Amino acid sequence: MADDPVPFVSLRSLKQGPLDPAAALAEIRRIYFKTTRRTIDHDFAHAVDLLKGLPDEESREKASVYMEGLAQMRKEWEPKVKGQGSKGKGQRRP
């Protein structure tokens, strides 16, 4: 889903216009607590879209803790590619 060339656009924003900053922050917070491994890509894109609509640095700073958490979950939950063994330093080769 990360290779999807079409950016996420919230249907709510198309129908109602942009959210006010408090509502956008509340929606980002809701996304943070409700995201799952299956929905993380969609949820992250939605949160970024909301973040872009915040009008000032103060609002974006308040959202940053949730955005960092979403980014961390997205990183932890990304699919592992076969062949990426955990050959670290100090391991013997057969």
N, C-alpha and C positions, 0 to 999 in steps of 0.2 A: 504494500500500500504506500510505502515511502516513495516509490517511483511514479506515483500518480501525478501527471502533469497538470491536472486541473486543481486549482487551490480550493480550499474549503470556504464555502460561503454559507453562513447561517441563514436558514429560511426565516427565522424570526427577524433578523435584521432587514431582510428584503420586504417583509410584510409590515413591520412596525417602525422601521428606521433605526438609527443607532440607539443603543441603551444609554441611560445616564450613567455616569461613572460609578455610583454606588451599586447600581444594578449589575453593571458589567463585572465589578469586583466580586459581588455575591455569586454571579454565575461562574466565574473562574474558580472560586472556592468550592462551589457545588461540584464542578467538574473534577477538581482535585480529589474530593472525597468519594466520588462515585465511579471513577474510572476503573477499568479492569484490564487484564492482559489483552483481551480480545478487542477492546474499544480504545486502547491508548492512542493509536495513530490518529483516529478521528477526533478524539477528545483533545489531544494536543493541538491539532490544527484549529479546532474551534476556539481554544483558549488563546492561541496566538492571534486569531482574528479579533477576539474581544480586546486583547491587550493593545493592538494597533489602534483601536478606537478610543483608548483612554486619552483625555485631553492634556494632562500635565504630568510632570515628573513625579509629583507626590503620589498620584494615583498609581502610576506604574511601579513605584517602589513598594507600595502596599501589595501589589499583585506578584511581585518578584519571588516571594517565598513559595507561593503556590506553583509558579511557573518553573522554578528550580526543582521542586518536588516532582512535577510532571515530567520534566526532562530526565531526571534520575530514574523514574519508573520506566520511561520509554527506553532508556539505555539498558537497564537491567532485563527488560522483557523482550528485547529484540531477539529474533531467532538466531540461534547459533549455527554457523556454517560448518558443515562436516569438513574434517581435515585440519581444523584449528585445534590441534592438540595442546595440552598444557605442558609443553617441554620447557621448563624453566631452568635456570642455572643450577648446577649441582645434580642434575638427573643423569643417570647412566644411559648410554645408548646400547641397544642389544647387539 
